[in-house]
Amino acid sequence: MDTLQSMWVFRNIVELGSFTRAAELMDISTAMASKHLHHLEKSIQAKLLNRSSRRISLTEAGQEYYHRCVEALDTLSEAKHMAQAGTVKPQGLLKITAPNWCASRHFGELIAEYRQQYPNVTLSVYLDSQRTDLVAEGIDLALRVTNNPEPNLIVKPITKINFLWVASPQYLHQHGIPHTLADLKQHYGLLPQYVHLDLPLIPACTSNSALLLHQMALNHMGLAYLPEWMIKEDIEQQRLQTISHIAHRESPTLYAAYMNREFLSAKVRSFIDFLAMKFATDRTG
């Protein structure tokens, strides 16, 4: 029998003072209520109730067990209500992993706006260009940029992310602007390790960090392939210049990825819906 259910039966018998009333409350038969009590006494190897034809009373062991039973059941009920509340109202700690180039003004503004709407959610954002194991690291949600999302994850497409080839005006003044693929043989590349770029650039540096490649481009070291989120202001203020002649690649999609659709928490759902709404507004506005 279900010991937890037996604990509830025992508690109701004590508090209502009757097997019959406890059975009616729990929509079971009086005989079943007796079986639950017998199961409980057998499992703890102690007599809990003294019974006569007119009344019931707690034994000494039953008195102690009753108080501990109430504490345990109340704790479990509170935990259940808190967990259920998390599926209705966004709250608690939301652990997210995202590409390290999300350390940008644009993404920071998105996070700030989300927090204004959902102040009861605390964010923990882990930036990494590698594909973090969500289960092993206890991550609620991953933002992944790819054209081939992982089949074991549930994914929702959010938006396309534009990647651009850029270099500093000083670098281009010194080395010239490449106009053909053949021209790239004379240019230095600042190359990401997380995407394959089959181009005849001279590797100046490779890195798994877009943040570092960004800084190297600003320091005139070569051509870099970077997300527009990161470099938009640099282009506007002419610290970096786009190079439109290099072979175009399909813009990858930013996906929100998570492990399990069943019982998806409100905090995860709210963040996914927020991003989807923001980028849909940007496209139509």
N, C-alpha and C positions, 0 to 999 in steps of 0.2 A: 504493500500500500504506500501511498504518497505521505511521507513523514511530515512534510510541511502542511499538507491538508489536515493531517491528524492533529498537529499543533493548533491550527485554527479551530478545529472541533473542540479540543480540550479547553481552549480559552473561552469559547462561547458557552460551553457547559457550565464552567465556573461562574462566568459573569451573569448568565441568565438563570443559573440555579436549577437547570432542568435539562435532561437529555432531549425531551420532546421539543421544547422551545428552541434549543440549539439546532436540532434536526430541521425544524420548520424554517428557521432563518437561513440555513444553508441548503435548503431544498433537497434533503436526503432523508432516508427513513431513520426511525429511532434505532432500529437494529444496526444500521450502518454506522450511526454515531457511536454505538457501543463497540463495534469492531475497530473503529479508529482509536478509541481510548485503549482497548486491549493491545492494539499494534504499538501504541506509544509506550505503554507500560512494559511490554515485552522488549522493545528496542532499548530502553534505558535500564531495564532490570530493576524496577522499583514500582511500588504501588502508589498511585497518585490520588485516588479518590476512595473515600469510604462511602458506601451506598446502603441505604435502607429503603423501605417501601415509601417513606415519607420525605426523606431529605438526603442530600449529598453534602459531604464536607471534604476538605482537602486534608490529606495526610501531611505529616511534617515534611516529607520529601516532596509532596505535591505542592506545598506552599512555596518552597524555594524554587521548584521547577516552574511554577506558574509565573512568578515575577521575572525570571530569566526568559521565559517564553514570550511574555508581553514585550520585553525590551527588544528581543530578536525580531518579532513580527512587526513591531512599529518601525524598526530600522529598515527592514526589507520593504515595507510599504512606502516609507519616505524615499528610499532609493528608487523604487519603481516610479513614483510620481515625478521625481527629478529627471529621470531618464525619459519619461513620456513628455515632460515639458520641453526637453531638448529637441524633440521631433516636431514641436508646434511653434515654439518661439526661439529664434536664433540667439544662442547664448553659449558661454563657455569658451574653451581654448580651441581655435581652429589652426591646425598645423598644415602649412602649404609648402610645397617645393616648386621652384620655378627656375628658369634659366638665369644665369648670373647677370645678363644684360638687363634684367628687370630692375637692377639698381639704377634706375633712371628717374628723371623728374616726372615723366608721364605716368609711370607705374606708381610712384609715390603719391601723385595726385589721386589716382584711382583708389589706392588703399585709404587715403584720408577721407575721401567721399564715402566709401563703404562704411568706415567707422562712424561717420556722422549719422548714417542711417541705422546702424546696428551697434550702438554703444555697449551692449552687453556681450559682444564677441571680442575676445582677445586674440590677436593674430600672432602666430609664430611662423615666420617666413624663412625658409632655408633655400638659399640660392646656390645652384649647382648645375653645370651644363651636362652632367652625367644623368643617366636614368636611375634615380633613386628607387630602391625597393620600398614600396609604400607600406607593406605589411611589416617588414623587418624594422623599419624606422618609425613605425607608428604614425605615418602621414595620412591625413584625412583627404587631401586633394593635391593633385599635381597639375601644373600648367606645362604642357609639352608642345614644342614646336616641331612639327614633322609632317611629311606627306604619307607616312606609313605608321599609324598609331598601333600600339601593342595590342594584340588580339585578346590578351587576358584581362584587359581593363575595359571599363565602360567609359566611353568618351563622348563629349559633346563639343562640336566645333564652335569656336567663339568668333574668330576673325582671321583674315589673312595678315601675315606679318611681312612687310616689305624689307628686304635686305638690299643694300646698295654698296657698290664699289666706290670708295672715297680715298682721297689723299690730301695732304695739306698743299696749299698753293705754293709754298716754298719748295716742297719736294717736286711738284710738277714743273716749276720754273727751272729747277736744276736738271731734271731728267726728261722733261717733255711729256706731253699728253699722249697716251697710247690710243691709236685709232684702229688697229687691227690686232688679231690674236698674235700675229708674228711680232708685233711691237712689244708684247709682254715679255719676250725673251730678254729684253734689256731693262726690265723693271724688277724691283724687289717686292716681295709679297709678305704681308703680315697675315698668316694663315691660321684659321681656326682648326682645332683638332677634332671638333665634334661634327664636322661636315666635310665631305669629300669634294674638292674643287680640282677638276682635271684641267689645269691651265699651266702654260709654260713660264710661270713666274720664277724668279730666283728667290728661294726661301730666305728671308732675312730673320724671321722668327715664327715659330708655331707656338700656339698656346691653347689651353682649354678654357681660357678666360677672355671673354669679349671685352671686359673692362680693361685688361692690360693691352690688348690689341688696339683698342680705342686710344689709349694714352700714347702708344707708339706711333700711331698715325698722326696724332697732334704734334708729335716730336719729329715729324718729317722723315720717318724711317721707311715708308713704302706705301703700297696700296693695301687697303684693308676692306674686308667684306663684313659689314656691320648692319645690325637692325636699325631701321629708321627711327624707332623709339629713342635709341641712344644718341643719335647724331643729328637730330632735326635742328636743334639750336646751333650746333656747330656749323651746319650748312647755311642757316639763315644769317649767321654772323661772320660767314666767310672764313672760318677757321679750317673748315674742310670743304673740299670741292668734289662733286659727284663726277664719276666717269661713266658715261652712258654707252661707250663703244665696246665694253667687255661683254662677252657672251651672257645673255640673259638666262637666269634660272627661274623656274616657277616659284612663286612666293609660297612658302610653306604655311600651313594652317596652325593657329594656336588652338590647342584642345584643352578642355578641362577633363581630367581623367581621375577616376576613383574606382574602388574595388567592388563595391556591392550596391546595387540599386535598392535592395530590400532594406527597409528601415533607414533610409537616407536621412541624416540629421538635418534639422532646420538650418544650422550654421553653414553646412556644406551647400545645401540647396540655395540658400540666400546669396552666397558668394558667386555661384555659377550663374544664377538668374541676374544678379547685378551686372556681371561682366557682359553677359549676352545682351542685356538691355542697353548698356552704355555703348557697345560697339554697333548695335543696330541703330541707335540714335545718331551716332557719328556718321553712319553710311547714308541715312536718310536726311540728316540735317545739313 
